[in-house]
Amino acid sequence: MSIRMEIQDGIARIEIARPERKNAITSQMYDQPADALWAAAGDAQLRAC
């Protein structure tokens, strides 16, 4: 899919990477940003996301 989460120096970066469709979210992608945030919330090493 086109949702990416990158963790660097205690900061999680969630990115919608679908420039060919101007970052439009498909129905298949709809829950992925929330899932990434929940995963980040459970990581005690992260300081921000």
Kinemage of the C-alpha trace (Angstrom):
@kinemage 1
@onewidth
@group {chain A} dominant
@subgroup {mainchain}
@vectorlist {calphas} color= white
{ca met a 1} P 0.000 0.000 0.000
{ca ser a 2} L 0.999 3.618 -0.039
{ca ile a 3} L 0.965 4.339 3.689
{ca arg a 4} L 4.444 4.291 5.205
{ca met a 5} L 5.640 4.693 8.769
{ca glu a 6} L 9.266 5.543 9.398
{ca ile a 7} L 10.812 5.839 12.863
{ca gln a 8} L 13.957 7.872 13.329
{ca asp a 9} L 15.436 9.388 16.495
{ca gly a 10} L 12.290 8.680 18.529
{ca ile a 11} L 9.951 10.333 16.023
{ca ala a 12} L 7.439 8.407 13.934
{ca arg a 13} L 6.591 9.805 10.541
{ca ile a 14} L 3.458 8.520 8.827
{ca glu a 15} L 3.304 9.296 5.141
{ca ile a 16} L 0.660 8.894 2.458
{ca ala a 17} L 2.758 8.280 -0.633
{ca arg a 18} L 0.474 8.175 -3.628
{ca pro a 19} L 1.410 11.256 -5.662
{ca glu a 20} L 0.016 9.821 -8.897
{ca arg a 21} L -3.461 10.199 -7.336
{ca lys a 22} L -2.686 13.364 -5.347
{ca asn a 23} L -2.474 11.270 -2.154
{ca ala a 24} L -6.088 10.135 -2.391
{ca ile a 25} L -6.871 7.324 0.031
{ca thr a 26} L -8.553 4.196 -1.283
{ca ser a 27} L -11.029 2.149 0.723
{ca gln a 28} L -8.263 -0.432 1.233
{ca met a 29} L -5.982 2.251 2.703
{ca tyr a 30} L -8.622 3.887 4.913
{ca asp a 31} L -7.709 2.181 8.228
{ca gln a 32} L -3.950 2.155 7.730
{ca pro a 33} L -3.170 5.666 9.104
{ca ala a 34} L -5.113 4.874 12.293
{ca asp a 35} L -3.401 1.487 12.575
{ca ala a 36} L -0.010 3.178 12.241
{ca leu a 37} L -0.919 5.698 14.953
{ca trp a 38} L -2.053 2.919 17.313
{ca ala a 39} L 1.208 1.061 16.672
{ca ala a 40} L 3.194 4.231 17.399
{ca ala a 41} L 1.185 4.895 20.574
{ca gly a 42} L 2.250 1.512 21.923
{ca asp a 43} L 5.971 2.204 21.398
{ca ala a 44} L 7.493 3.666 24.547
{ca gln a 45} L 10.635 4.740 22.661
{ca leu a 46} L 8.757 7.273 20.536
{ca arg a 47} L 8.561 10.906 21.568
{ca ala a 48} L 6.350 12.202 18.758
{ca cys a 49} L 4.415 11.160 15.693
